[in-house]
């Protein structure tokens, strides 16, 4: 029995099986198992089955587009999984990642409140020019301030309800899928899909919803205080602060948040806190509506800009604390100096800030009827957002310069290595093959640039974090143009133009993300590239931000494990073949198999990112130890096929490139097999074009894939060493 798992491209079952049609034998439309139709005769004695999971992380176009706007939440959730292994400050790092995730929820609420309460209810509805010709707004124009604010409070409250509702659905959909056995690996990767994540997500969800409503209450009460703080107002401020403080305290106690799924005591506390926050919002809204104190006149919504700036300052302080915690007692030889979590958290905050700033500025432009960026409404957008756009624009410019320098400086080395590979793979080519050889060398050199992408992403993230830090200058009441002109000598008008230009660049980037989501849904080839990044992010469960996109591995891994266990229980041996991200699902599934099952399983991976991406980004979950344990569990019946032209996949234990050293006598040395790509640079007889460059494409139609599959099937039929399937058997992990 051969069980194939596709990669990020979302191939159809027929494509995975190399058949025009396939019949579903288990699962549903989102994730299911397919075989050749029963009416057809299978080739040979091996039955081939495909597991199609491509619709789990994407699905409908509406859901695909919604994932674009949840991208900051996904990145914030990813940070907690990128922490180094065996770190002495693990509890502190988890707490800081969750606090940073909480600030994104607060920023989400403040962005929507900035539009509804500040720009519309406070500024536009007090301006006859803004209301002119807008009947959909003028019905509230001239009404008391309290009524306007209370009515428009429904908008941010509905926005909170939207993400609250969206985050509750996936947990119930995946609830029926659980690993069939408890005798699994003790390594961290084996917990993906094994544990019941919904209780943790539910606790985080209740805390974030409570903090979201408390943030909205804080914005309303801050607007109420300047006109006269009554005893009721002060009491509501105290209760709101207590709710926020309780949320922070709960997130800073991982021992409570990460309790076992069966221990539901904390769930009652978090649900009670959420209920208190919802009721408090109703009371605060009623207080704003019925209060008799005079409202402060002019400018923007009182207190809003201060709250926003202090939030940015808090994010900056949390990023600094996270960096210090990651560097403290950092393990030696940690990828990215152990700062991967900091880089991705800074990127998440930067993206959330520019999302919020762009929303505010585009709505302000619309209400101002396309007036200049700093004119029109009584106060316009808060100055903190101006600093945010300035920081983003600066980070992008510097990153582009660094990228250009890296491309130029690494070009010679990459092309030299590519030339050596091509010369070895295609010796003595005919003269007419030179154009094709140049194309192959270019493809290999471009694929090798992947090694630089992660450090460059870290550079951008650090610059973005510094950009967020500069927003705190808004506390001094200074504008970017004045500060830059004073200290750098750049004209303030040029800085203002750069900010305006940066705002439109952000709009273009957001539009590009939306279009990318559409094309990724409609175009398989485009999704083959975009889906790699998205599937990497949604592979990990929601452990920091409950509003992040759902984790497809929570269903795919236990479902795959259950199917393998069922097939072995029917007397079959199973050849598990995984392409790209499918190889990661296969690896996690192997770790959940008990020895009696894994001893009858072989593993064939191709275009696998296990070492090249996952081991560098998630060192606590993918390392030499877990890779050796996977090999030991399947009795080292594991072959990994990879190509030098592949920008995503690569070798797992050894590259086996020409001139490289091979560890003799170690089972791990037999796992990796490099495929020459393309197989030739001249057209074969009977053809007019040379063989294509495959790159990251699947290998199922390649004869070398078939040969590797036949070899593993033959090894499955051979007598098995009783100790080969036990963790730690065979080639031990290096210490």
C-alpha positions in Angstrom: 0.0 0.0 0.0 1.4 3.4 -1.0 -0.1 6.5 0.6 0.8 9.8 -1.1 0.5 13.3 0.6 0.6 16.3 -1.7 2.3 19.6 -0.9 1.3 23.2 -0.8 0.0 23.5 -4.4 -3.3 21.9 -3.5 -3.2 19.3 -6.3 -6.2 17.2 -7.1 -6.4 13.6 -6.1 -6.1 12.6 -9.8 -2.9 14.6 -10.2 -1.3 13.0 -7.1 -2.3 9.5 -8.3 -1.4 10.3 -12.0 -4.9 9.2 -12.9 -7.6 11.0 -14.9 -10.2 10.1 -12.2 -10.1 9.0 -8.6 -12.6 7.7 -6.1 -12.9 8.9 -2.5 -12.7 6.1 0.0 -12.5 8.1 3.3 -12.7 11.7 4.7 -14.7 14.6 3.2 -14.4 17.3 0.6 -11.9 19.3 2.7 -9.6 16.4 3.5 -10.0 12.9 2.1 -8.4 9.7 0.8 -8.6 8.7 -2.8 -7.8 5.6 -4.9 -8.1 4.4 -8.4 -11.7 3.6 -9.2 -12.7 0.1 -8.2 -13.8 -0.7 -11.8 -10.2 -0.2 -13.0 -7.4 -2.6 -12.4 -4.4 -1.3 -10.4 -0.9 -1.7 -11.8 1.1 -4.4 -10.1 0.5 -5.5 -6.6 0.8 -2.1 -4.9 -2.4 -0.1 -4.2 -1.8 3.6 -4.4 -3.9 6.0 -2.2 -3.8 9.8 -2.1 -4.5 12.0 0.9 -5.8 15.4 -0.3 -5.7 18.1 2.4 -5.3 21.2 0.3 -8.7 22.7 1.2 -8.0 22.6 5.0 -5.8 25.8 5.1 -7.6 27.6 2.3 -11.1 26.4 1.1 -13.5 29.0 -0.3 -12.3 32.2 -1.8 -14.0 34.2 1.0 -12.0 32.3 3.5 -8.8 32.7 1.5 -9.2 36.4 1.4 -10.1 36.6 5.1 -6.7 34.9 5.8 -5.0 37.9 4.2 -6.4 40.3 6.8 -5.6 37.8 9.6 -2.0 37.7 8.5 -0.7 39.8 11.5 -2.5 37.5 13.9 -1.0 34.5 12.1 2.6 35.9 12.4 2.1 36.8 16.0 1.0 33.2 16.7 3.9 31.9 14.7 6.4 33.7 17.0 5.7 31.5 20.0 6.6 28.4 18.0 9.9 29.9 16.8 11.5 30.1 20.3 14.8 28.2 20.7 14.9 24.7 22.1 15.8 24.0 25.8 15.7 27.7 26.7 16.0 28.7 30.3 13.5 31.5 29.8 10.8 29.5 28.0 8.0 30.6 30.3 9.0 34.2 30.0 9.2 34.0 26.2 5.8 32.4 25.9 4.3 35.1 28.2 5.9 37.9 26.2 4.7 36.4 22.9 1.2 36.2 24.2 1.3 39.8 25.5 2.4 41.0 22.1 -0.4 39.1 20.5 -2.8 40.8 23.0 -1.6 44.2 21.9 -2.5 43.3 18.3 -6.1 42.7 19.4 -6.1 46.0 21.2 -4.7 47.7 18.0 -7.4 46.0 15.9 -10.1 47.5 18.2 -8.5 50.9 18.3 -8.2 51.0 14.5 -11.9 50.3 14.0 -12.8 52.7 16.9 -10.6 55.3 15.3 -12.7 55.2 12.2 -16.1 54.9 13.8 -15.7 57.0 16.9 -12.9 59.5 16.1 -13.2 60.2 12.3 -16.9 59.7 11.9 -18.8 60.3 15.2 -16.5 63.0 16.6 -15.0 64.8 13.7 -17.1 64.3 10.6 -20.5 64.6 12.3 -19.4 67.9 13.9 -18.5 69.3 10.4 -21.3 70.5 8.0 -18.8 70.3 5.1 -18.1 66.6 5.9 -21.8 65.8 6.2 -22.8 67.7 3.0 -24.3 65.2 0.5 -23.9 62.2 2.8 -27.4 61.3 3.9 -26.2 58.0 5.4 -24.2 60.1 7.9 -26.3 63.3 8.2 -29.1 61.6 10.2 -26.8 61.8 13.2 -25.3 65.2 12.4 -26.1 67.8 15.0 -27.2 65.2 17.5 -25.6 65.2 21.0 -22.1 63.9 21.2 -23.0 61.1 23.6 -25.7 59.8 21.2 -23.3 59.9 18.3 -20.6 58.0 20.1 -23.0 55.5 21.6 -24.5 54.7 18.2 -21.2 54.3 16.4 -19.9 52.1 19.3 -21.9 49.3 17.6 -19.3 49.3 14.8 -16.2 48.3 16.8 -18.4 46.0 18.9 -19.5 44.3 15.8 -15.9 44.0 14.6 -15.0 42.3 17.9 -18.0 39.9 17.4 -16.9 39.1 13.9 -13.4 37.8 14.8 -14.9 36.2 18.0 -17.4 34.2 15.9 -14.9 33.4 13.2 -12.4 32.0 15.7 -14.9 29.6 17.3 -15.9 27.6 14.2 -12.7 25.7 13.3 -12.3 24.1 16.7 -15.7 22.4 16.5 -15.1 21.3 12.9 -11.8 19.5 13.8 -13.0 18.2 17.1 -13.8 14.7 15.8 -10.2 13.9 14.7 -7.9 12.6 17.4 -4.8 10.4 17.3 -5.8 6.8 17.7 -2.9 5.8 20.0 -1.2 7.2 23.0 2.1 5.5 22.5 3.8 8.3 20.6 7.0 10.2 20.6 7.9 12.6 23.4 9.3 15.1 21.1 7.6 18.5 20.6 6.7 17.9 17.0 4.6 14.9 18.0 2.2 17.2 19.9 1.1 18.8 16.6 -2.4 17.3 16.1 -2.1 15.0 19.0 -3.3 17.2 21.8 -6.7 18.8 22.2 -5.9 22.4 21.4 -9.4 23.8 21.7 -9.4 24.3 25.5 -6.2 26.4 25.2 -7.7 28.4 22.3 -10.9 28.9 24.2 -9.0 30.3 27.2 -7.0 32.7 24.9 -10.2 33.6 23.0 -12.0 34.6 26.2 -9.1 36.7 27.4 -8.7 38.5 24.0 -12.4 39.2 23.7 -12.4 40.6 27.3 -9.4 42.7 26.5 -11.0 43.9 23.2 -14.1 45.1 24.9 -12.1 46.7 27.7 -10.0 48.5 25.1 -13.2 49.9 23.5 -14.4 50.9 27.0 -11.1 52.7 27.6 -11.4 54.7 24.4 -15.0 55.8 25.3 -14.1 56.7 28.9 -10.9 58.6 27.8 -13.2 60.8 25.7 -15.5 61.3 28.7 -12.9 62.3 31.3 -11.8 65.7 29.9 -15.3 67.0 30.1 -15.6 66.2 33.8 -14.9 62.9 35.6 -17.8 62.0 37.8 -17.7 59.3 40.4 -19.4 56.9 38.0 -16.8 57.6 35.3 -13.9 57.0 37.7 -15.5 53.7 38.9 -15.9 52.5 35.3 -12.3 53.5 34.6 -11.1 51.4 37.6 -13.2 48.4 36.5 -11.9 48.6 33.0 -8.3 48.8 34.2 -9.0 45.8 36.4 -10.3 43.8 33.5 -7.2 44.6 31.4 -4.8 43.9 34.3 -6.5 40.5 34.8 -6.0 39.6 31.2 -2.3 40.5 31.4 -1.8 38.5 34.6 -3.5 35.4 33.1 -1.3 35.5 30.0 1.8 35.8 32.2 1.0 32.5 33.9 1.7 29.8 31.3 1.2 27.1 34.0 -2.4 28.1 34.2 -3.1 28.9 30.5 -1.4 25.7 29.3 -3.2 23.3 31.6 -4.2 19.9 30.4 -7.3 19.8 28.2 -9.1 17.8 31.0 -8.5 20.5 33.6 -11.3 23.1 32.8 -11.2 25.1 36.0 -9.5 28.1 34.4 -12.1 28.0 31.6 -14.8 29.2 34.0 -12.6 32.1 35.1 -11.8 33.3 31.6 -15.5 33.0 30.5 -16.5 35.0 33.6 -14.0 37.6 32.7 -15.3 37.8 29.2 -18.9 38.2 30.4 -17.9 41.0 32.8 -16.2 42.8 29.9 -19.2 42.5 27.6 -21.6 43.8 30.4 -19.1 46.6 31.2 -19.2 47.7 27.6 -23.0 48.0 27.8 -22.8 50.0 31.0 -20.0 52.3 29.6 -22.1 52.9 26.4 -25.1 53.7 28.5 -23.0 56.1 30.6 -21.7 57.9 27.5 -25.2 58.2 26.2 -26.9 59.4 29.3 -24.1 61.4 31.0 -24.9 65.0 31.6 -21.3 66.3 31.8 -20.1 68.7 29.1 -17.9 67.2 26.3 -14.5 68.6 25.4 -14.7 70.7 22.2 -12.5 70.6 19.1 -9.7 68.4 17.8 -9.8 64.7 17.6 -11.5 62.3 20.0 -10.1 63.1 23.5 -7.6 60.6 24.8 -7.6 58.5 21.6 -4.2 59.5 20.3 -2.6 59.1 23.8 -4.0 55.6 24.1 -2.7 54.7 20.7 0.8 56.1 21.3 1.1 54.4 24.7 0.0 51.1 23.0 2.9 51.5 20.5 5.3 52.3 23.4 4.1 49.1 25.2 4.7 47.1 22.0 8.2 48.5 21.8 9.0 47.7 25.4 7.6 44.1 25.0 9.8 43.6 21.9 12.9 44.8 23.8 12.0 42.4 26.7 11.5 39.5 24.3 14.9 40.2 22.6 16.6 40.2 26.1 14.8 37.0 27.1 15.8 35.2 23.9 19.5 36.3 24.2 19.6 35.2 27.9 21.1 31.8 28.2 20.8 31.3 24.5 21.8 27.8 23.3 25.0 27.6 21.2 24.6 27.4 17.4 20.9 28.5 17.5 19.6 29.5 14.0 19.2 33.3 13.6 21.0 33.8 16.9 17.9 32.6 18.6 16.0 35.8 17.6 13.6 34.2 15.2 10.6 34.8 17.5 11.6 38.4 17.9 11.9 39.0 14.2 8.5 37.5 13.4 6.8 39.3 16.3 8.2 42.6 15.1 7.0 41.8 11.6 3.5 41.0 12.9 3.3 44.3 14.8 4.6 46.3 11.9 2.1 44.8 9.5 -0.8 45.3 12.0 0.3 49.0 12.5 0.4 49.7 8.7 -2.9 47.9 8.2 -4.4 50.2 10.9 -2.7 53.3 9.7 -3.8 52.7 6.1 -7.4 52.1 7.2 -7.4 55.4 9.1 -5.8 57.4 6.3 -7.9 56.0 3.5 -11.1 56.7 5.5 -9.8 60.2 6.4 -9.1 60.9 2.7 -12.6 59.7 1.8 -14.2 61.9 4.5 -12.0 64.9 3.6 -13.0 64.4 -0.1 -9.4 63.8 -1.1 -7.9 66.7 0.8 -4.2 66.7 1.6 -3.0 64.1 4.1 -2.7 66.5 7.0 -5.7 68.7 6.3 -9.5 68.5 6.1 -11.1 67.2 9.2 -10.8 69.0 12.5 -7.7 67.0 13.5 -7.3 64.3 10.9 -5.6 61.0 11.7 -3.6 60.7 14.9 0.1 61.7 14.7 1.1 58.3 15.8 -0.1 56.8 12.6 2.0 59.3 10.7 5.0 58.1 12.5 4.0 54.5 11.8 3.8 55.0 8.1 7.1 56.9 8.2 8.7 54.0 10.0 7.3 51.4 7.6 8.5 53.4 4.6 12.0 53.7 6.1 12.2 50.0 6.9 11.2 49.1 3.3 13.7 51.4 1.7 16.6 50.2 3.9 15.6 46.6 3.4 15.5 47.0 -0.4 19.0 48.5 -0.3 20.3 45.6 1.8 18.6 43.1 -0.5 20.2 44.7 -3.5 23.6 44.5 -1.8 23.2 40.9 -0.9 22.1 40.0 -4.4 25.1 41.6 -5.9 27.6 40.3 -3.3 26.3 36.7 -3.4 25.8 36.5 -7.1 29.4 35.4 -8.0 29.4 32.6 -5.3 26.0 31.3 -6.2 26.7 31.2 -9.9 30.1 29.6 -9.3 28.5 26.8 -7.3 25.7 26.5 -9.9 28.3 26.2 -12.7 30.1 23.4 -10.8 26.9 21.5 -10.3 25.9 21.8 -14.0 29.4 20.8 -15.2 29.2 17.7 -13.1 25.6 16.8 -14.1 26.0 17.5 -17.8 29.6 16.9 -18.9 30.7 17.5 -22.5 27.4 19.0 -23.7 27.1 19.9 -27.4 27.5 23.5 -28.4 23.8 24.0 -29.1 23.0 23.2 -25.5 24.7 26.4 -24.2 21.4 28.5 -23.9 19.8 25.7 -21.9 22.9 25.3 -19.7 22.8 29.1 -18.9 19.1 28.7 -18.0 19.9 25.8 -15.7 22.8 27.6 -14.0 20.5 30.6 -13.5 17.7 28.5 -11.9 20.1 26.8 -9.5 21.7 30.1 -8.5 18.2 31.6 -7.9 17.2 28.5 -5.9 20.3 29.0 -3.7 19.3 32.5 -2.8 16.7 30.9 -0.5 19.5 30.6 2.1 19.5 34.4 2.3 15.8 35.0 2.5 15.4 34.2 6.2 18.2 36.5 7.3 16.9 39.2 5.0 13.4 38.8 6.5 15.0 39.1 9.9 16.7 42.3 8.9 13.3 43.8 7.7 11.6 42.6 10.9 14.2 44.4 13.1 13.9 47.6 11.0 10.1 47.3 11.3 10.4 46.9 15.0 12.5 50.1 15.2 9.9 51.8 13.1 7.3 50.9 15.6 9.6 52.2 18.3 9.8 55.6 16.6 6.0 56.0 16.9 6.5 56.8 20.6 8.0 60.1 19.6 4.4 61.1 19.1 4.2 61.4 22.9 6.3 64.5 22.5 3.9 66.1 20.1 6.4 66.1 17.3 5.9 65.4 13.6 8.3 63.3 11.4 8.9 66.2 9.0 10.1 68.6 11.7 12.2 66.0 13.5 14.0 64.8 10.3 14.6 68.4 9.1 16.0 69.4 12.4 18.4 66.4 13.0 19.1 65.1 9.4 18.7 68.3 7.3 16.1 66.7 5.0 13.4 69.2 4.0 10.1 68.6 5.9 8.2 68.8 2.6 10.2 65.9 1.2 9.5 63.8 4.3 5.7 64.7 4.1 5.8 63.6 0.4 7.5 60.3 1.4 4.9 59.7 4.1 2.1 60.3 1.5 3.9 58.1 -1.0 4.4 55.4 1.7 0.7 55.4 2.5 -0.1 54.6 -1.1 2.6 52.0 -1.2 0.9 50.3 1.8 -2.4 50.5 -0.1 -0.8 48.8 -3.1 0.7 46.1 -0.9 -2.6 45.3 0.8 -4.3 45.2 -2.7 -1.4 42.9 -3.8 -2.1 40.6 -0.9 -5.8 40.5 -1.7 -5.1 39.8 -5.4 -2.5 37.2 -4.3 -5.2 35.5 -2.3 -7.5 35.4 -5.3 -4.8 34.0 -7.6 -3.7 31.6 -5.0 -7.2 30.2 -4.8 -7.8 30.2 -8.6 -4.3 29.4 -10.0 -2.5 26.2 -9.0 0.9 27.4 -10.3 0.7 30.7 -8.3 -0.4 28.9 -5.2 2.6 26.6 -5.5 4.7 29.6 -4.5 2.4 31.6 -2.2 1.0 28.5 -0.6 4.4 27.5 0.7 4.5 30.5 3.1 0.9 30.3 4.0 0.9 26.6 4.8 4.1 27.0 6.8 2.3 29.6 9.0 -1.0 27.7 9.4 0.7 24.4 10.2 1.1 25.4 13.8 -1.8 25.4 16.4 -3.1 28.7 17.9 -1.0 29.0 21.0 -0.6 32.8 21.2 -3.3 34.4 19.2 -6.8 32.9 19.1 -7.9 35.0 16.1 -5.1 33.5 13.9 -6.2 31.3 11.0 -7.0 27.7 12.1 -4.3 25.1 12.1 -4.9 22.5 9.4 -2.4 20.1 11.1 -4.8 19.6 14.0 -7.0 17.6 11.6 -4.5 16.4 8.9 -1.9 14.8 11.2 -4.3 12.7 13.4 -6.4 11.9 10.3 -3.3 10.6 8.5 -2.2 8.7 11.6 -5.5 7.0 12.0 -5.6 6.0 8.3 -2.1 4.5 8.5 -3.0 2.6 11.6 -6.2 1.3 9.9 -4.3 0.2 6.8 -1.6 -1.6 8.9 -4.3 -3.2 11.0 -5.8 -4.7 7.8 -2.5 -6.5 7.2 -0.9 -4.0 4.8 2.5 -2.4 4.8 2.4 1.3 4.0 4.8 3.4 1.9 4.1 7.0 3.1 5.2 9.5 0.4 5.1 13.2 1.1 5.8 16.1 -1.2 6.8 19.6 0.2 4.6 20.4 3.2 3.1 17.0 2.8 6.4 15.6 4.0 6.1 17.6 7.2 2.7 16.2 7.8 4.1 12.7 7.1 6.9 13.3 9.6 4.6 14.4 12.3 2.3 11.4 11.7 5.2 9.0 12.0 6.0 10.4 15.4 2.5 9.5 16.5 2.6 5.9 15.3 3.2 3.2 17.9 6.1 0.9 17.2 3.9 -2.0 16.1 2.6 0.3 13.3 5.7 2.2 12.3 7.6 -1.1 11.9 5.4 -1.7 8.9 5.8 1.8 7.4 8.4 3.3 5.0 8.9 7.0 4.3 9.5 8.6 0.9 9.9 12.4 1.0 10.5 14.7 -2.0 11.0 18.5 -2.2 10.9 18.4 1.6 11.5 21.7 3.6 12.1 19.8 6.8 15.8 20.8 7.1 16.0 23.9 4.8 13.0 25.9 6.3 11.5 24.2 9.4 14.8 23.3 11.1 16.0 26.9 10.8 12.7 28.6 11.7 11.5 26.2 14.4 14.6 24.8 16.1 12.6 23.6 19.2 10.5 21.3 17.0 12.7 20.3 14.0 16.3 19.3 14.9 18.7 16.5 14.4 17.2 14.6 17.4 13.7 14.5 16.0 14.9 13.7 12.4 16.9 10.8 13.7 13.9 9.6 15.7 11.7 9.7 12.6 14.3 7.5 10.8 14.5 5.1 13.7 10.8 4.7 14.0 10.5 3.5 10.4 13.6 1.3 10.7 15.5 3.8 8.4 13.3 2.8 5.5 13.4 6.4 4.4 14.5 8.0 1.1 14.5 11.8 0.6 14.6 13.0 -3.0 15.7 16.6 -3.7 16.9 18.8 -6.5 19.4 21.7 -6.7 16.8 23.7 -8.7 14.3 23.6 -5.9 14.1 26.9 -4.0 12.0 25.3 -1.1 13.0 21.6 -0.6 16.4 20.2 0.1 18.4 17.5 1.8 17.7 16.3 5.3 20.9 14.7 6.5 23.5 15.1 3.8 23.5 16.9 0.4 25.5 14.2 -1.4 26.6 16.9 -3.8 29.7 16.3 -6.1 32.8 16.4 -4.0 30.9 16.2 -0.7 31.8 13.9 2.2 29.6 10.9 3.1 29.4 9.4 6.5 30.0 5.7 5.8 28.1 3.1 8.0 25.5 5.5 9.3 21.9 4.8 8.3 21.2 8.5 8.0 23.8 8.7 5.2 21.5 6.6 2.9 18.4 8.8 3.2 19.1 11.7 0.9 19.4 11.2 -2.9 20.0 14.2 -5.2 18.1 14.1 -8.5 19.8 15.7 -11.5 17.5 18.4 -12.8 16.9 18.6 -15.7 17.7 15.0 -16.7 19.3 16.4 -19.9 19.9 19.7 -21.6 19.3 18.5 -25.2 16.1 17.3 -26.7 15.7 13.5 -26.7 15.1 11.6 -29.9 11.6 12.2 -31.2 11.2 15.5 -29.3 11.8 19.1 -30.2 12.5 20.6 -26.8 14.8 19.5 -23.9 13.4 18.0 -20.7 11.8 20.6 -18.4 13.4 22.0 -15.3 11.2 20.5 -12.5 12.3 22.7 -9.5 9.8 22.2 -6.6 7.3 20.2 -8.6 6.3 16.7 -7.4 8.4 13.7 -8.4 5.6 11.1 -8.9 5.9 11.0 -12.7 9.7 10.6 -12.5 11.1 7.1 -13.0 13.6 7.8 -10.2 10.7 8.3 -7.8 9.2 5.0 -9.0 12.6 3.3 -8.5 12.9 4.7 -4.9 9.3 3.6 -4.2 10.0 0.1 -5.5 13.1 -0.1 -3.3 11.2 0.9 -0.2 8.4 -1.6 -1.0 11.0 -4.3 -1.3 12.6 -3.3 2.0 9.1 -3.4 3.7 8.8 -7.0 2.5 12.1 -8.0 4.0 12.3 -9.4 7.6 12.4 -6.5 10.1 14.9 -6.1 12.9 12.8 -6.2 16.1 14.5 -3.1 17.5 14.5 -1.1 14.2 11.2 0.6 14.8 12.0 1.7 18.4 12.9 5.4 19.0 16.7 5.6 19.4 17.4 2.4 17.4 19.8 2.5 14.4 21.7 5.8 14.0 21.6 7.8 17.3 21.1 11.5 17.3 24.3 13.5 17.9 24.7 15.0 21.3 
